[in-house]
């Protein structure tokens, strides 16, 4: 380990230790979507010492992003999000190998990752990412937030249980956006931070969050944990659990 002092506060954890830190150093995480969810998640993954971080997004930083997408600065407005994010994350932790890829290349990068974080904000992208993770048998950490509501789910067919399409069948429903419905910055940042936590736990083999949906009402500060069931007729994962 090149810099023990950097990671000393987590290495001292009995559940992690030097071996766990090396495991993180040897791991690859793919973050798809660098908005409010992805920027918070990427910061914590880089800070924790993930060895390789692949970033995917097609957008450029806009003025309205700065209210909640905490990785960017005023000077980044107009820059590609992957470029701005890479610069900030490298400044935080130069030990992390940070790669950029276009959104169209993100699905092809799924087999390279040990864990995939879906930080996108639309159903078509989420369905496509889920299908790619099912094909490659890669664990998927999915997050969403709007208004004062958040949700988090871990899908991992290696442990059995459902995929994203079992929970949300692709029926072509319209989806509200943050632009229309609004979002308070710390709400989406909290969910993104929890995505990073779930990803780190997966890589370290700590706990078993797969197959559960967590929903959060930020106004009342109440969480609900719901068990999800696999759909044997699911067109995406129905014949892939064996």
N, C-alpha and C positions, 0 to 999 in steps of 0.2 A: 504494500500500500504506500503510495508516494507521499501522502500528507495525512498522517494520523490525526493531527490537531484539527484538521477540517472536519473529520467525521467522528471525533471522539465522543460527542454527546449521544450518538446513536450506537457506536461500537460498544459502549459500556452497557447497553441493554443486554440482559442475559439471553433474550430470544434472538439476538442478532449477532453480536460479537464480530471478531475479525473475519471469521469464515463467511458470515452473512454479508459483511461489507464487500468481500471479494466476489460473492455471488452477484451482488448488484453491479459491481464493476464489470462482470462478465456478461451482463444482460443487455438486451436491446428492447426499448420501448418505442412504439409508434403512436404519435399523437396526431389524430386527424381532426382538424378544425382548431384554429388559433384565435378564437374569440374569448368570451368571458370564462368559459370552462377550460379551454385548452391552455390559455396563458397561465392561469393559476396552477393547473396540473403540471405543466412543463417546468415552472419555477421550482416546485417541490421535488420533482424527479431529478432535475439537474443538481439541486442542492444536496440531495441524498447520495449522489455519486453514481447514478446510472452510467454504465460504460458508453452506451451508444443511444442516442436519442434522434429519431427520425421525425421530422416535422412536415406536415402536409396542410396546405391551404392555398386557395387560388386568389384570395382577396388582397387588397391593399388597405393600409391603415387609414381610417377616416376619423374626422374630428369627433364624431359621435361615439366612437369606440372607446375613447379615453376615460369615460365615466366608469367603466367596469373592466376593461381589458388592461389589467395593471402592468403588463409587461412592456407596454409602449409608452413613448414620451411624445410631447408636442412636436419635436423635431422629426418624428417618424411618420407624420401624416404624409401620405402619398407613396410611402415605401411599400414594397411587397411585405406582407406579414411574416412570411418565412424568413426573409432577409433581416427584418428588424428584430424578430424573436431570436434568431440565431446570434446576432450581435450581443443582445442583452444577456442571453443565457451563457455565452462564452465569457462575458465579463464577470458573471457570477461564479462560474466554475470552469476554468480552462481545461480541466482534466477530462471533461465529457466530450466525446466525439459526436458533434451535432451535424446532421445531414438534412438538407432541404429536398423536398420533392414536390412536384406539381400535384394538385388534387387529382388529376387524371392518372397519376402514377401511384397513388396511395394504395389502391387495392393490390397492385403487383408487389408492394412492399410488405404486405401482411405476412407472408411466409417467412420473412427475415426476422420478424419480431417475436420476442418471448411473451409480450403482452401488448394488446392494442387498446387504446383509449379512444372511444368515439365521443368527440367533443363538438360534433356538428349540430346544426339547428334545423334540420329538415328530414322528413321521413324517407324520401328517396335515397339520400346518402346513408341513413342509418340502416335501411334494408340492404343496400349494396355492401356495406361494411360487414354487417352480420353474416351475409352469405359467404363473403370471402373468408371470414374467420371460421365458419363452419367447414368450408372446404379444406382449409389449412389446419384445422383443429388447433386454433390459437385462442386463448382466453380473451374475452372482450369485456371491458369496463365501460358501461354506458351511463352517461349523465344527461340531465336536462334541467332547465330552470326557466321560469317565466313568472312575471308579477312577483309574488311573495312565496312561490311554490318551487320545490325542487324534488328531484328523484334520482336515485342511484340504483344500478343493478349490475351484477356480475354474471356473465354467461360463460360456462366452461364445459363443453361436451366431454372433456376428458374425465370429469367427475359426474357425468350424467346430468339430468335436469334439462331445462328448456333452452331454446335460443331466443333471440329478440323477436323473431317472427311468431313464436308460440304466444308471446305476450301481446304483440300488436300485429295481427294479421294484416297483410297489405291489401287494404280495401280502397285505397286512393282517397282517404279523407283529407280535407283541407286542414291546415294547421295554422294556429295563431303564431305570429312572430313577435319578438320583443319590440320591434318598431311599432306594431299595432297595439299590443297589450301592455307594454312597459316591463321594466325589470329594475330592481334595486341592486346596485353593484355587489354588495357583500353576499347577496343570496346566490348569485351565479358563482362568485368566487369561492363560497363555502362548498358548493357541490363539486367544483373543479378540484379543490384541495382534497376532498374525500375520494375523488377518482384516483388521485395520486396515491393516497393512503391504501386504497383497495389494490392498486397495481403493485405497490411495494409488498404488501402482504402476500399477494399471489406469488411474486418472485421469490419470497423468503419462505414460502410454505407455512405461513402463519394463519391459523383459522381457516374457515371455509365459508366465504360469503356467497358462493355461487348458488343460484337458484332462489334468491330472495330479492324482493323489490322493497327498497326503502323510500318512503315518501315523507316530505318535510313541509310543514306549514310554518314559515318564518315569522308570521305575525303572532302565533300562539306558542312558537318554539316547540312544537310537538312533532315527534317522529312516529311513523308506523312502519312495521316490518311485516311483510306479507310473503308467504311461501308461494312460489310459482311452480306450476306443473308443466311437464313437457307434453306437447300435443303429438300423439302418435301419427296423426294425419298431416302434420306440418310439412308443407312442400319443400322446406329448406333443410330441416334436420330430421325428419321423420324416419329415415332409414340409415341414420349415421350414428346412432347411439351405441352400437355394438363395438 
